[in-house]
Every structure is written in structure tokens, then in C-alpha cells.
Amino acid sequence: MPLAGKGMLLTSMNIDAADEADFNRWYDREHLEERVAIEGFLEARRYVAHAANPKYLCLYSTATLDVLDSPAYRARLANPTDWSRQSMARFKDMLRVVARITISNGAGRGAALGVVRLRPTPENAVAWRDALQERLAPEKHDGIISMHLLESEPELSGATPEIPAMRNEGARDWFVLIDGTRVGAVSAVIAESFTGPAAAPFPLPVSVGTYALMWDLAKSEIARG
């Protein structure tokens, strides 16, 4: 299973151009390491849009889903640094999703990431999950490294008092992650499996997007540092 752990926090946001340099400096010099250092967090990955909205995306892997409701994580949320408080106040169109990793096939991660957002219902969730077990097969696609399904946890997703996310946006959605060596390979899978005639039983996704990896950080790298 290429994704570390069982839980994931997905965040994405836009930022005004005037604030972008400081935003990226904060993420790269403080925020990513601060989050990965929390007990139970394992790694984090930062992305910038190739063809997607919002522009910035971050994925945080955790040992279990419970880590994202743990005292250690809640204490960090309740006590942000001044730089964090200022940076988070500038977020626009923020999506904050706490999710279970329910499918993870392949090994490794690629320089390009596809994100397909689906909106299941209680009636079709089992059938969709079964279909995705078959569809998320990276070995069938050139240039695809791994493929994953994140299923949102509504009670934990959305805004917190410190993070101005859209409270209910995405709270029950699923997110398919497609790791590839190049954007073209990822885009081809999205077109073939999720937006074209072969997409059934899935309707058109809520959204699709492609991102380029900026950098990633593992807990072990903090320890070495």
C-alpha cells in the first residue's frame, strides 16, 4: 500500500497574488514541518495546479483516522503561530477534508497527480466502491504509478474556529487520487475512466484537476534533520 497510514487530510486553497510569496514561504519554512511533527502524522505532500482549482493542494498522511481528531492535533489547531494565523486568514475557496484511505493500489508516487471528486449517496456507495476496486489499477495504464480512494468523514471535515474552510463543502465526497509520471498520462486516465463514455456507473465528477508535485516531507526526514 503506497499511501502511508490509514487517514488523510486533504486541503486546497487559493491565495491572492499579493500574498502568494509569503504564503509559499510559510508553507515551506514552517507549516509543513510543523504538521508532520505532530504525533501520528507520517508525511505531507504539496502540489500546485497544472489545470485545477483551487491552485494549491496539500495531502497529509496519518497513521490512523483518529489522529485527525486527537488531542495533539487539536492542540496545534487551537494554538497556531502568529505566521499561521495570518496566513490562514488569507485563504480563499478553501477545502478541508478528513478522509479514510479505503483503496490504495500501486507503489510510489509520481510527479503529477490527478484528483477526481465524486459525490456518492448511501444507495450507490457500495456499488461505486466495488467498481473503483476494479478501476483503480495502475498497472493497466502507462505512466501511472499508483491510484487511491479517499472517503470523507463528514464529522471531521470542514472548517474549524482557526481554519476558514467552506464548512460543508466536500464533507461527504470521495476523492480519487491518480499518481503519474507526467500530466498527460494522468489526464488520459481521467478522460478514459471518469469523464468519457466508459465512466459508467459514475456520473460526471463534481470536479477534476491535475497538479504538479512541489515537494514532500516524511517524519523520518524531520528526525534526521
C-alpha positions as CSV (number, residue, x, y, z in Angstrom):
1,M,0.0,0.0,0.0
2,P,1.8,3.1,-1.2
3,L,0.0,5.7,0.9
4,A,1.4,5.7,4.4
5,G,-1.2,5.0,7.2
6,K,-5.0,4.9,7.1
7,G,-6.0,8.5,7.4
8,M,-5.5,11.6,5.2
9,L,-6.2,15.3,5.5
10,L,-6.7,17.0,2.1
11,T,-6.6,20.8,2.0
12,S,-6.7,23.1,-1.0
13,M,-7.0,26.8,-1.4
14,N,-6.4,29.9,-3.5
15,I,-4.4,32.9,-2.4
16,D,-4.3,36.4,-3.7
17,A,-1.3,37.2,-5.9
18,A,-0.1,39.9,-3.5
19,D,0.1,37.3,-0.6
20,E,1.4,34.4,-2.6
21,A,5.1,34.8,-1.9
22,D,4.6,34.9,1.9
23,F,2.1,32.1,1.7
24,N,4.6,29.8,0.0
25,R,7.4,30.8,2.3
26,W,5.1,30.0,5.3
27,Y,4.2,26.6,3.9
28,D,7.8,25.7,3.0
29,R,9.5,27.1,6.1
30,E,7.1,26.4,8.9
31,H,3.7,24.8,8.2
32,L,4.6,21.5,6.5
33,E,7.2,20.5,9.1
34,E,5.0,21.7,12.0
35,R,2.2,19.4,10.8
36,V,4.3,16.4,10.1
37,A,5.9,16.7,13.5
38,I,2.5,16.1,15.2
39,E,2.2,12.7,16.8
40,G,0.6,10.3,14.3
41,F,1.3,12.4,11.2
42,L,3.6,10.5,8.8
43,E,4.2,12.6,5.8
44,A,2.9,15.5,3.7
45,R,2.9,16.5,0.0
46,R,2.5,19.9,-1.6
47,Y,1.1,20.5,-5.1
48,V,0.5,23.4,-7.4
49,A,-2.2,23.3,-10.1
50,H,-1.4,22.3,-13.7
51,A,-5.1,22.5,-14.6
52,A,-7.2,22.7,-11.4
53,N,-9.0,25.0,-9.0
54,P,-8.1,25.7,-6.2
55,K,-4.5,26.4,-7.2
56,Y,-2.7,24.8,-4.1
57,L,-3.2,21.3,-2.7
58,C,-1.7,19.5,0.3
59,L,-2.1,15.9,1.4
60,Y,-1.2,14.9,4.9
61,S,-1.0,11.1,5.7
62,T,-1.7,9.9,9.2
63,A,-1.3,6.6,10.9
64,T,-5.0,6.3,11.7
65,L,-8.0,8.4,11.1
66,D,-8.3,9.1,14.8
67,V,-5.0,11.1,14.6
68,L,-7.1,13.8,12.9
69,D,-9.3,14.1,16.0
70,S,-6.5,13.6,18.5
71,P,-5.6,15.9,21.5
72,A,-2.2,16.5,19.9
73,Y,-3.7,17.7,16.6
74,R,-6.5,19.7,18.3
75,A,-3.9,21.4,20.5
76,R,-1.9,22.5,17.4
77,L,-5.1,23.8,15.8
78,A,-6.0,25.8,18.9
79,N,-2.6,27.3,19.2
80,P,-1.4,28.5,15.8
81,T,1.7,30.5,15.4
82,D,1.3,34.2,14.5
83,W,2.5,33.4,11.0
84,S,0.0,30.6,10.7
85,R,-2.9,32.8,11.9
86,Q,-2.0,35.5,9.4
87,S,-1.5,33.0,6.5
88,M,-4.7,31.1,7.2
89,A,-6.8,34.2,7.3
90,R,-5.8,34.9,3.7
91,F,-7.1,31.5,2.4
92,K,-9.7,31.7,-0.3
93,D,-12.0,28.9,-1.6
94,M,-10.5,26.5,1.0
95,L,-11.5,22.9,1.0
96,R,-10.6,20.9,4.1
97,V,-11.4,17.1,4.0
98,V,-10.6,14.5,6.6
99,A,-10.8,11.1,4.9
100,R,-10.2,7.4,5.2
101,I,-7.9,5.7,2.7
102,T,-10.1,2.8,1.5
103,I,-8.3,1.8,-1.7
104,S,-4.6,2.2,-2.4
105,N,-3.1,0.3,-5.4
106,G,0.4,0.5,-6.8
107,A,3.7,1.6,-5.3
108,G,5.2,5.0,-5.0
109,R,4.1,8.5,-6.1
110,G,4.6,10.5,-9.3
111,A,5.5,14.0,-10.2
112,A,1.9,14.5,-11.5
113,L,-1.3,14.0,-9.5
114,G,-4.9,13.7,-10.8
115,V,-7.8,14.5,-8.4
116,V,-11.3,13.3,-9.3
117,R,-14.1,14.4,-6.9
118,L,-17.1,12.1,-6.7
119,R,-20.4,12.5,-4.8
120,P,-21.8,9.2,-3.8
121,T,-25.1,8.5,-2.0
122,P,-25.8,5.9,0.7
123,E,-27.7,3.9,-2.0
124,N,-24.8,3.7,-4.5
125,A,-21.7,3.8,-2.3
126,V,-21.2,0.1,-2.1
127,A,-21.5,-0.3,-5.9
128,W,-19.2,2.6,-6.6
129,R,-16.6,1.3,-4.2
130,D,-16.7,-2.2,-5.8
131,A,-16.4,-0.5,-9.3
132,L,-13.4,1.5,-8.1
133,Q,-11.7,-1.6,-6.8
134,E,-11.5,-2.7,-10.4
135,R,-10.9,0.6,-12.0
136,L,-8.1,1.9,-9.8
137,A,-5.5,-0.4,-11.4
138,P,-2.3,1.5,-12.2
139,E,-0.7,-1.5,-14.0
140,K,-3.3,-1.1,-16.8
141,H,-2.1,2.4,-17.7
142,D,1.3,3.6,-19.0
143,G,2.8,6.4,-16.9
144,I,0.6,5.7,-13.8
145,I,2.3,4.8,-10.6
146,S,-0.5,4.4,-8.0
147,M,-4.2,5.1,-7.6
148,H,-6.2,5.7,-4.4
149,L,-9.6,6.4,-3.0
150,L,-10.3,8.7,-0.1
151,E,-13.7,8.6,1.6
152,S,-14.6,11.8,3.5
153,E,-15.6,11.8,7.2
154,P,-18.3,14.4,7.5
155,E,-18.0,14.9,11.2
156,L,-14.3,15.8,11.0
157,S,-14.2,17.7,7.6
158,G,-14.9,21.4,7.0
159,A,-13.9,24.5,8.9
160,T,-12.5,24.8,12.4
161,P,-12.5,28.0,14.5
162,E,-9.0,28.6,13.3
163,I,-9.3,27.5,9.7
164,P,-11.8,29.3,7.4
165,A,-12.7,26.4,5.1
166,M,-16.1,26.0,3.5
167,R,-17.8,24.2,6.3
168,N,-19.9,21.6,4.4
169,E,-18.2,21.6,1.0
170,G,-16.9,18.2,0.3
171,A,-17.9,16.8,3.6
172,R,-19.4,13.6,2.1
173,D,-17.5,13.4,-1.1
174,W,-14.9,10.9,-2.3
175,F,-11.6,11.8,-3.9
176,V,-9.8,9.6,-6.3
177,L,-6.0,10.3,-6.5
178,I,-4.1,9.3,-9.6
179,D,-0.3,9.4,-9.2
180,G,1.6,9.5,-12.5
181,T,5.0,10.3,-14.1
182,R,3.5,13.1,-16.3
183,V,0.4,15.2,-16.5
184,G,-0.6,13.7,-19.9
185,A,-0.8,10.2,-18.5
186,V,-2.9,11.3,-15.6
187,S,-5.2,13.4,-17.8
188,A,-5.7,10.4,-20.1
189,V,-6.9,8.2,-17.3
190,I,-9.3,10.9,-16.1
191,A,-10.7,11.2,-19.6
192,E,-11.0,7.5,-20.1
193,S,-12.3,6.4,-16.7
194,F,-14.2,9.3,-15.3
195,T,-15.4,11.8,-17.9
196,G,-15.8,9.7,-21.1
197,P,-18.3,7.1,-22.3
198,A,-16.6,4.4,-20.2
199,A,-17.2,6.3,-16.9
200,A,-20.4,4.4,-16.0
201,P,-21.6,3.7,-13.4
202,F,-20.3,7.1,-12.3
203,P,-21.9,10.4,-13.4
204,L,-19.8,13.3,-14.3
205,P,-17.5,14.1,-11.4
206,V,-18.1,17.2,-9.2
207,S,-14.6,18.3,-10.4
208,V,-11.4,17.0,-11.8
209,G,-7.9,18.6,-11.8
210,T,-4.3,17.9,-12.4
211,Y,-1.4,19.0,-10.1
212,A,2.3,19.1,-10.2
213,L,4.3,18.0,-7.1
214,M,6.2,20.8,-5.4
215,W,7.8,18.8,-2.6
216,D,7.1,16.2,0.1
217,L,8.3,15.6,3.7
218,A,8.3,12.5,5.8
219,K,8.6,12.2,9.6
220,S,11.9,10.3,9.2
221,E,13.4,13.4,7.4
222,I,12.5,15.6,10.3
223,A,14.2,13.2,12.7
224,R,17.3,13.2,10.6
225,G,17.3,17.0,10.4
